[in-house]
């Protein structure tokens, strides 16, 4: 189904060329890549994240500003329960958001962790980058910082959908909170799977995030990652998304990589940094991304994190591009035809198949 829709859209898409005055390096193919939600959600408008970002980039907007304009659509869309407004809350029912941004040419970065009450944490991360000497501000103080920078603070970012899903999670899991950690992990996993099976949450939104990276015709590379993090997390838990080198890494001379999926696995191996370093050594984005997946597999030895085949029982995805505009989407697993990532270049927006390291699925 996705293939037909994509083919139709790609055929209808008008070629987008660089704006007058934008110096085009013929060796660079401008492109924006993101997780698949960057092709799906429009927040009631007409354009997706990758279309918006690519179009703005080609008109000469700063690459990072263009990417943030794209992910803002997903952050603001209540239908994406993995990012921004309407993201699935933590175990206390509070939506806590993480985001990071990196600007290749300027060699600047900013991030926020566990921020509450602001729908667009990517813009707060950019304010950290632009207006402070720091790279990361977290928790209540991130909100205080955002208030000071003029952001609207809301009492609650839940929607009826996210609140209903949390109440159901609480009902199913609360008696399980005091088991020993291994039994609790297994019990919570069972609760999660039963909630997916009963239609309370989308399986892609247990973990879910948007990472979006782009390179323009000048070869300028930037990236952004923004998320509501792991559904029902322990309050204050940060995943990989706001951590430079984990959920996002950009080196302006080399390329960009960002991630969605089990943040703990990515944090342990700092994979986005690893991917960029592999590209620095000349690896293609796909091979560099698969190297990171291999590292995660090697570092996953705890029984509770392994399936019956002795392989990781979770997924992690990477969205990767280099400064020439070569790109890839890779993952530990790509079990279905819907295992895709979003791309927009001069041929228009589309979904492409993620390249998996391992056969089958997480089970
Ligand atoms: N990787 C992020 C995290 O672990 C979010 C996700 O993709 O679910 O918080």
Boltz pocket constraint, residues with backbone or C-beta under 6 A from the ligand:
constraints:
  - pocket:
      binder: B
      contacts: [[A, 206], [A, 207], [A, 208], [A, 209], [A, 227], [A, 228], [A, 229], [A, 230], [A, 238], [A, 239], [A, 240], [A, 241], [A, 247], [A, 259], [A, 260], [A, 261], [A, 262], [A, 263], [A, 264]]
      max_distance: 6.0
